[in-house]
């Protein structure tokens, strides 16, 4: 049995430019709010690999992911 990692997601609202690429990759997790910035609607709304891909797509690294089991930062890497 393979266990998929769940993420705690933080979004730097000052860094977010609202280009919506993360929303296209993981639409069940991310949405653009009325302020034009990305927000989390459901941290488990998409498969973990899609959430990671969405975070990696952010050219400004505004999305930070932490493993919920270990609390270690997964993305962006140092």
GUMAR-550868 format. One line per 2 residues: number of its first residue (from 1); for each residue x, y, z of C-alpha. Coordinates in Angstrom, 2 decimals. Each point is the difference from the previous one (the first is absolute). Layout:
BEGIN
NUM	X,Y,Z | ... $
! end
This chain:
BEGIN
1	0.00,0.00,0.00 | 1.35,3.43,-1.02 $
3	-0.73,2.93,2.27 | -0.37,3.35,-1.74 $
5	1.34,3.08,1.74 | -2.49,2.62,1.09 $
7	1.10,3.62,0.06 | -0.45,2.99,2.22 $
9	-0.11,2.85,-2.50 | 1.06,3.60,0.58 $
11	-0.36,2.73,-2.61 | 1.99,3.22,0.16 $
13	-2.73,2.45,-1.02 | 2.49,2.80,-0.57 $
15	2.01,-2.10,-2.44 | -3.02,-1.46,-1.83 $
17	-0.70,1.67,-3.35 | -3.15,-2.01,-0.72 $
19	1.12,-1.52,-3.29 | -2.32,-2.95,0.75 $
21	2.35,-2.74,-1.23 | -0.23,-1.75,3.38 $
23	-3.80,0.12,-0.29 | 0.14,-1.65,-3.41 $
25	2.25,-2.81,1.26 | -1.83,-0.63,3.30 $
27	-3.49,1.57,-0.31 | -1.41,-1.95,2.94 $
29	2.62,1.52,2.30 | 0.67,3.54,-1.24 $
31	-2.34,2.83,-1.07 | 0.44,3.66,-0.79 $
33	-1.80,2.20,2.51 | -1.75,3.31,-0.50 $
35	3.34,1.73,0.70 | 1.56,-1.74,-3.02 $
37	2.28,-2.11,2.20 | 0.14,-3.77,0.35 $
39	-1.61,-1.61,3.02 | -0.37,-3.57,1.25 $
41	-3.56,-1.32,-0.22 | 0.78,-3.59,0.94 $
43	3.52,-1.18,0.95 | -0.95,-3.54,-1.05 $
45	-2.01,1.00,-3.08 | 2.46,-1.54,-2.46 $
47	2.52,-2.84,0.05 | 3.21,0.95,1.85 $
49	2.06,-0.24,-3.19 | -2.27,2.59,-1.66 $
51	0.27,2.33,3.00 | 3.79,-0.29,-0.13 $
53	-0.02,0.68,-3.75 | -2.19,3.06,0.57 $
55	2.39,1.33,2.65 | 2.97,-0.60,-2.29 $
57	-1.78,1.91,-2.78 | 0.04,3.21,2.04 $
59	2.81,2.06,-1.48 | 0.23,2.09,3.18 $
61	-0.05,-2.95,2.45 | -3.03,1.52,1.73 $
63	-1.30,-3.47,0.91 | 1.76,-1.85,2.81 $
65	-0.80,-3.63,0.75 | 0.68,-1.88,3.23 $
67	-0.41,-3.74,0.55 | -2.84,-0.32,2.53 $
69	1.56,-3.04,1.65 | 3.52,1.33,0.49 $
71	-0.62,3.79,-0.31 | 3.09,0.12,-2.22 $
73	-0.03,2.49,-2.83 | -0.49,-1.77,-3.32 $
75	-0.10,3.00,-2.35 | 1.75,2.26,-0.81 $
77	3.19,-1.81,0.74 | 2.86,1.94,1.50 $
! end
